């Protein structure tokens, strides 16, 4: 197994774990919040998929994000960036959203979220399969010399795994709070 196969397997395994957690959820489950400052599962899925899209298409293989190229950005309204946000990507990924913005955002239908996630995964795996591994130690962003290509490949799996754990926790809380 070469490094590309390992990275692809890691990203795919993480995604399969996420999908197994949400497969039986309905729209009410996707929007449930255990507390006013907690993120709902639907938001966490959107954020994990959108950030992977951003990592893949901003730095690993600069190109139009699946978000824009396939028109997902016109399907789901995004909140206005809060006054402290200095870059548009904050509002387009869920980064730095306030609890009020999260609460006001209408969770897209689960099937649409998962379809977007599938397209992002397919696109990411294509980048992984064709990546020149001699560049793994190169930092594609001059402003972040510690963020190498290897870092972004790691984060393509690890970032989603972190949110997968949050989803699992929310589901545990939901079972405990309302006995589902």
C-alpha positions in Angstrom: 0.0 0.0 0.0 1.4 3.4 -0.9 0.7 6.6 0.9 -2.0 7.7 -1.5 -3.9 4.4 -0.9 -3.5 4.9 2.9 -4.8 8.4 2.8 -7.7 7.4 0.6 -8.6 4.5 3.0 -8.4 6.8 6.0 -10.6 9.4 4.5 -13.1 6.8 3.3 -13.2 4.9 6.6 -13.8 8.2 8.4 -16.7 9.1 6.1 -18.2 5.6 6.4 -18.2 6.1 10.2 -20.0 9.4 9.9 -22.6 7.9 7.5 -23.2 5.0 9.9 -24.1 7.5 12.7 -26.6 9.4 10.6 -28.1 6.8 8.4 -31.3 6.4 10.4 -31.8 10.0 11.4 -34.7 12.1 10.3 -34.8 15.8 9.7 -35.9 16.5 13.3 -32.8 14.5 14.5 -30.6 16.5 12.1 -31.8 19.8 13.7 -31.9 18.8 17.3 -29.7 20.7 19.7 -29.0 19.5 23.3 -28.5 23.1 24.4 -28.9 26.6 22.9 -25.1 26.9 22.2 -24.7 23.4 20.8 -24.4 22.7 17.1 -27.0 20.4 15.5 -25.9 17.3 13.6 -27.0 18.8 10.3 -24.7 21.8 10.8 -21.8 19.6 11.8 -22.2 17.5 8.6 -22.4 20.6 6.5 -19.3 22.1 8.2 -17.2 18.9 8.0 -18.0 18.4 4.3 -17.6 22.1 3.4 -14.2 22.3 5.2 -13.0 19.2 3.4 -14.1 20.8 0.1 -12.1 24.0 1.0 -9.0 22.1 2.1 -9.1 20.0 -1.1 -9.8 22.8 -3.6 -8.0 25.7 -2.0 -4.7 24.1 -1.2 -4.3 20.4 -2.2 -5.5 21.0 -5.8 -6.4 24.6 -6.3 -9.6 24.7 -8.4 -13.3 25.7 -8.0 -14.8 24.2 -4.9 -17.5 21.6 -5.4 -19.6 24.0 -3.4 -19.4 26.6 -6.2 -18.8 24.4 -9.3 -21.9 22.3 -8.7 -24.1 25.1 -7.4 -24.5 24.0 -3.8 -23.8 27.6 -2.7 -27.1 28.7 -4.3 -29.2 26.0 -2.7 -28.5 26.8 1.0 -28.7 30.3 2.2 -25.7 31.3 4.4 -25.9 33.8 7.2 -24.3 37.2 6.9 -20.7 37.1 8.2 -20.5 38.5 11.7 -18.6 41.8 12.1 -15.4 40.1 13.2 -15.2 37.8 10.2 -12.4 39.0 7.9 -12.8 36.5 5.1 -15.9 35.2 3.3 -14.9 31.6 3.7 -15.8 31.9 7.4 -19.5 32.3 6.5 -19.4 29.7 3.8 -17.9 26.9 6.0 -19.6 27.5 9.3 -16.4 28.6 10.9 -17.0 31.3 13.5 -20.7 31.2 13.2 -22.4 32.5 16.3 -24.9 30.3 18.2 -27.6 32.6 16.9 -26.5 32.1 13.3 -26.4 28.4 13.7 -29.9 28.4 15.3 -31.3 30.5 12.5 -29.7 28.5 9.6 -32.3 26.1 8.1 -30.7 22.6 8.1 -30.8 21.3 4.5 -32.6 18.0 3.9 -30.3 15.1 4.9 -30.3 13.6 1.4 -29.0 16.9 0.0 -26.3 17.2 2.7 -25.2 13.6 2.1 -25.2 14.1 -1.7 -22.9 17.2 -1.3 -20.7 15.1 1.1 -20.5 12.4 -1.5 -19.4 14.7 -4.2 -16.8 16.3 -2.0 -15.5 12.8 -1.0 -15.3 11.7 -4.7 -13.4 14.9 -5.6 -11.1 14.6 -2.7 -10.3 11.0 -3.5 -9.5 11.9 -7.1 -7.0 14.5 -5.8 -5.5 11.9 -3.4 -5.1 9.3 -6.2 -3.2 11.8 -8.5 -1.2 13.7 -5.9 2.6 13.8 -6.4 3.8 12.5 -3.1 7.2 14.1 -3.5 5.4 17.4 -2.5 4.1 16.1 0.9 6.5 18.3 2.9 5.8 21.4 0.8 3.7 24.2 2.4 1.2 25.5 -0.3 0.4 28.6 1.8 3.3 31.1 2.3 1.4 32.5 5.3 1.3 29.1 7.0 4.6 27.3 6.5 3.6 24.7 9.1 0.6 23.7 7.0 2.1 21.3 4.5 0.3 19.1 2.0 0.7 16.2 4.4 -1.1 18.4 7.0 -4.0 19.0 4.7 -4.3 15.3 3.8 -4.3 14.5 7.5 -6.9 17.1 8.2 -9.1 15.8 5.4 -9.8 12.8 7.6 -9.1 14.1 11.1 -11.3 17.2 10.9 -14.3 15.1 10.0 -13.4 12.5 12.7 -13.5 15.3 15.3 -17.0 16.3 14.2 -18.0 12.6 14.0 -17.3 12.3 17.7 -19.5 15.4 18.4 -22.3 13.8 16.4 -21.9 10.6 18.4 -22.0 12.6 21.6 -25.2 14.5 20.5 -26.9 11.2 19.7 -26.0 9.9 23.1 -27.4 13.0 24.7 -30.5 12.7 22.6 -31.1 9.2 23.8 -30.5 10.2 27.4 -32.6 13.3 27.3 -35.7 12.1 25.4 -35.1 8.3 25.6 -34.8 7.7 21.9 
